[in-house]
Amino acid sequence: MIRVLVAEDQSAVRAGLVLILRSAPDIEVVGEAEDGERAVELARTLRPDLILMDVQMPRLDGVAATRRIVAERLADVLVLTTFDLDEYVFGALRAGAAGFLLKNTEARDLLDAVRTVAGGEGIVAPAVTRRLIAAFAAAPAREAGADPAVLESLTRREREVLGRIGEGLSNAEIGARLDMAEGTVKTHVSRLLAKLELRSRVQAAVLARELGL
């Protein structure tokens, strides 16, 4: 059973999410939070497997809440957002979110995403990743980015794969680009995520962009 906490300040949206989640026999909604502070409190007491986290909430926003939850290793976090909140999404991914969903995600896709993240994988569709990366590239310059030294642990091939992740390519597309089997690409992705201590390929994509790969 996958135990989920829903953090969303709009009661109607929260109720809809809860209804969808409770329709699945393998998912249990263990709590609801109307703001970020409450989400952190409930994460500490309930210890859910996963938290659906809205980014714009009162008292404590979803990015700050995600940072606390991930730092304390309380649960995996799936961010809920709309495309006009890309900056919040980047912040949440840097804070350690496992991925993100759009608020207009279909019920079936929401349930699949919860199961995917609960299984230890990140969840972001390649097409959506490309849109996020495009927004990231067009955004104003930020503070000092990632240290290029983090790449020293990667092999040449892993760096090439990381660069293609930064373009928002899927494993199949990376394989075609680099003339590798899709299974081999998947292995490289898993290894580079582990070496870089990243929780999802989207974090890897953001890192690749910050490093100019």
C-alpha positions as CSV (number, residue, x, y, z in Angstrom):
1,M,0.0,0.0,0.0
2,I,1.3,3.4,-1.0
3,R,0.7,6.0,1.7
4,V,0.2,9.5,0.4
5,L,-0.1,13.0,2.0
6,V,-1.8,15.7,-0.1
7,A,-0.6,19.3,0.4
8,E,-2.8,21.8,-1.5
9,D,-4.3,25.0,-0.2
10,Q,-7.3,25.1,-2.5
11,S,-9.9,22.9,-0.8
12,A,-11.7,22.0,-4.0
13,V,-8.5,20.9,-5.8
14,R,-7.4,19.0,-2.7
15,A,-10.7,17.2,-2.5
16,G,-10.4,16.2,-6.1
17,L,-6.9,14.8,-5.7
18,V,-8.0,12.9,-2.7
19,L,-11.0,11.4,-4.5
20,I,-8.8,10.2,-7.4
21,L,-6.2,8.7,-5.1
22,R,-8.7,6.9,-3.0
23,S,-10.2,5.3,-6.1
24,A,-7.0,3.1,-6.4
25,P,-6.9,0.0,-4.3
26,D,-3.1,0.2,-3.7
27,I,-3.1,3.9,-2.6
28,E,-4.0,5.2,0.8
29,V,-4.4,8.9,1.6
30,V,-3.1,9.3,5.1
31,G,-3.5,13.0,5.5
32,E,-4.3,16.4,4.0
33,A,-2.4,19.7,4.5
34,E,-3.6,23.2,3.6
35,D,-0.2,24.9,3.8
36,G,3.5,24.1,3.8
37,E,4.0,24.2,7.5
38,R,1.2,21.7,8.0
39,A,2.6,19.5,5.3
40,V,6.0,19.3,7.1
41,E,4.3,18.6,10.5
42,L,2.2,15.8,9.0
43,A,5.1,14.4,7.2
44,R,7.0,14.1,10.5
45,T,4.1,12.4,12.3
46,L,2.6,10.3,9.6
47,R,5.7,9.3,7.6
48,P,3.9,8.9,4.3
49,D,5.7,7.3,1.3
50,L,4.9,10.2,-0.9
51,I,3.7,13.8,-0.8
52,L,1.8,15.6,-3.5
53,M,3.0,19.1,-2.9
54,D,1.5,22.3,-4.4
55,V,4.1,25.0,-4.8
56,Q,2.1,28.1,-3.9
57,M,0.7,27.8,-0.4
58,P,0.4,30.1,2.6
59,R,2.7,30.1,5.7
60,L,5.4,28.1,3.9
61,D,5.6,27.5,0.2
62,G,6.0,24.2,-1.4
63,V,9.6,24.7,-2.3
64,A,10.6,25.4,1.3
65,A,8.4,22.6,2.5
66,T,10.0,20.2,0.0
67,R,13.5,21.2,1.1
68,R,12.7,20.4,4.7
69,I,11.0,17.2,4.0
70,V,13.8,15.9,1.7
71,A,16.5,17.1,4.1
72,E,14.9,15.1,6.9
73,R,14.3,12.1,4.5
74,L,10.6,12.1,5.5
75,A,9.1,11.2,2.1
76,D,9.4,11.5,-1.6
77,V,7.8,14.6,-3.0
78,L,5.8,15.1,-6.2
79,V,5.3,18.8,-7.0
80,L,1.9,20.0,-8.4
81,T,2.1,23.0,-10.6
82,T,0.9,24.9,-13.7
83,F,3.2,26.0,-16.5
84,D,3.1,29.6,-15.3
85,L,5.0,28.6,-12.2
86,D,8.2,27.2,-13.8
87,E,10.4,29.1,-11.4
88,Y,8.8,27.4,-8.4
89,V,9.3,24.0,-10.2
90,F,13.0,24.6,-10.7
91,G,13.3,25.5,-7.0
92,A,11.4,22.4,-5.9
93,L,13.5,20.2,-8.1
94,R,16.7,21.7,-6.7
95,A,15.2,21.1,-3.2
96,G,15.0,17.4,-4.0
97,A,11.6,16.8,-5.4
98,A,11.3,13.5,-7.3
99,G,9.4,15.1,-10.1
100,F,6.3,17.1,-10.9
101,L,2.8,16.9,-12.2
102,L,0.6,19.5,-13.9
103,K,-2.6,20.2,-12.0
104,N,-4.6,19.2,-15.1
105,T,-3.1,15.8,-15.2
106,E,-5.6,13.0,-16.0
107,A,-6.6,10.8,-13.1
108,R,-5.0,7.7,-14.6
109,D,-1.7,9.6,-15.2
110,L,-1.8,10.9,-11.6
111,L,-2.1,7.4,-10.2
112,D,0.6,6.0,-12.5
113,A,2.9,8.9,-11.4
114,V,2.3,8.1,-7.7
115,R,3.2,4.4,-8.3
116,T,6.2,5.3,-10.4
117,V,7.7,7.6,-7.7
118,A,6.8,5.2,-5.0
119,G,8.8,2.6,-6.9
120,G,11.9,4.7,-6.7
121,E,11.9,6.5,-10.0
122,G,11.3,10.2,-11.0
123,I,8.4,11.2,-13.1
124,V,8.4,13.8,-15.8
125,A,7.4,13.3,-19.4
126,P,10.2,14.1,-21.9
127,A,7.9,16.6,-23.7
128,V,7.2,18.4,-20.5
129,T,10.9,18.3,-19.6
130,R,11.8,20.0,-22.8
131,R,9.3,22.8,-22.0
132,L,10.8,23.2,-18.6
133,I,14.3,23.3,-19.9
134,A,13.3,25.9,-22.5
135,A,11.9,28.1,-19.8
136,F,15.0,27.6,-17.7
137,A,17.3,28.6,-20.6
138,A,15.2,31.8,-21.2
139,A,15.1,32.8,-17.5
140,P,17.2,35.6,-16.1
141,A,20.7,34.7,-14.8
142,R,20.7,33.4,-11.3
143,E,23.3,33.2,-8.6
144,A,26.4,31.0,-9.1
145,G,25.4,27.8,-10.6
146,A,26.7,24.2,-10.0
147,D,30.4,23.5,-9.7
148,P,31.8,21.8,-12.8
149,A,33.9,19.7,-10.5
150,V,30.9,17.5,-9.8
151,L,31.4,16.0,-13.3
152,E,34.8,14.6,-12.4
153,S,33.2,11.4,-11.2
154,L,31.4,10.7,-14.5
155,T,32.8,8.8,-17.4
156,R,32.9,10.4,-20.9
157,R,29.8,8.5,-21.9
158,E,27.9,9.5,-18.8
159,R,28.7,13.1,-19.5
160,E,27.3,12.7,-23.0
161,V,24.2,11.1,-21.7
162,L,23.8,13.9,-19.1
163,G,24.1,16.5,-21.8
164,R,21.3,14.8,-23.8
165,I,19.1,14.7,-20.6
166,G,19.6,18.4,-20.5
167,E,18.0,18.6,-23.9
168,G,15.0,16.8,-22.5
169,L,15.5,13.7,-24.6
170,S,14.0,10.4,-23.6
171,N,16.2,7.2,-23.2
172,A,15.1,6.0,-26.6
173,E,16.0,9.4,-28.2
174,I,19.4,9.5,-26.4
175,G,20.1,6.0,-27.7
176,A,19.4,7.0,-31.2
177,R,21.5,10.2,-30.8
178,L,24.5,8.4,-29.3
179,D,24.1,5.1,-31.1
180,M,23.4,3.1,-27.9
181,A,20.8,0.5,-26.9
182,E,18.0,2.0,-24.8
183,G,18.9,-0.4,-22.0
184,T,22.5,0.8,-22.0
185,V,21.2,4.4,-21.8
186,K,19.0,3.5,-18.8
187,T,22.1,2.0,-17.1
188,H,24.1,5.2,-17.7
189,V,21.3,7.4,-16.4
190,S,21.0,5.3,-13.2
191,R,24.7,5.5,-12.6
192,L,25.1,9.2,-13.2
193,L,22.1,10.0,-11.0
194,A,23.7,7.9,-8.2
195,K,27.2,9.5,-8.7
196,L,25.7,13.0,-8.7
197,E,23.4,12.2,-5.8
198,L,20.3,13.3,-7.7
199,R,16.8,12.0,-7.2
200,S,15.4,12.4,-10.7
201,R,16.4,12.9,-14.4
202,V,14.8,16.4,-14.2
203,Q,17.3,17.4,-11.5
204,A,20.0,16.1,-13.9
205,A,18.5,18.1,-16.7
206,V,18.6,21.3,-14.7
207,L,22.2,20.5,-13.6
208,A,23.2,19.9,-17.2
209,R,21.8,23.3,-18.2
210,E,23.5,25.1,-15.3
211,L,26.8,23.5,-16.4
212,G,26.3,24.4,-20.0
213,L,26.4,20.8,-21.3
